[in-house]
């Protein structure tokens, strides 16, 4: 990892843009953008269209390092180019924005109230390619729907086990055990999750650094001690289904927590907007999320 990028991610003002919709979530992202499934006939065409959408976002003057610290990419986006430059290099060199890569392969079926990650069989190869593409860190997502202590322990153990492989490859992992915002026992799940996270963080070596991506907690500042842990570079929040307005409002109540929003960032963007309208909508989103993050 680059020392200046690490320093910026740890101390800089701003948020992380999540542009990492994958196979399962891409049709929804395109539909929200105004492109129906009738516009493409196969996966390749679908990914071409979503790369065009991401390119439009990234190249917009509103997508500015004054407000945005990093951006999370999907694997196909990492291997694609913007203006003949690989996406991560374009972000880092042209925009001054730190590139991350989503490495998980999606979620397994729900079991005991949680969804673990599917096996990442080619993780070593992905990490080698990520290093070659100048990626700073990675992201991987699990989901917690019920306050089941044993199952939540499994989620955190899986996350940290893979995180250690990512650290060994020289990258900074974003650990994302999302607590479903619609869970009936969300607050209890958060209590169990925090204890498990603290336990595993305390077992890391001094030079093993991670980031955490968590649902905005029910109780304000509930994760504050995690933001102060010496092994944690940053704690970021997902919008989790909240509207941007609601997510920003909840985020403002949490000191040390910054946004890593996906749908809440792009909810007002449409394929048929003029460049001026698109840039203005993105600028409004970026600035409001930035203000909530600082």
Secondary structure, DSSP 8 states (H G I E B T S, - for coil): --HHHHHHHHH-SSEEEEE---HHHHHHHHHHHT--GGG-SSHHHHHHHHHHHHHHHHHSTTS-TTTEEEEEE-HHHHTSEETTEEHHHIIIIII--EEEEE----B---BTTEE-B---TTHHHHHHHHHHTT--EEEEEEEE-S--HHHHHHHHHHHHHHHHHHHHTT-EEEEEEEE-TT-TTHHHHHHHHHHHHHHHHTTS-TT--EEEEEE--SSTTTTHHHHT-TTEEEEEEE-TT--HHHHHHHHHTSTTEEEEESHHHHTT--TTS-HHHHHHHHHHHHHHHHHHH-
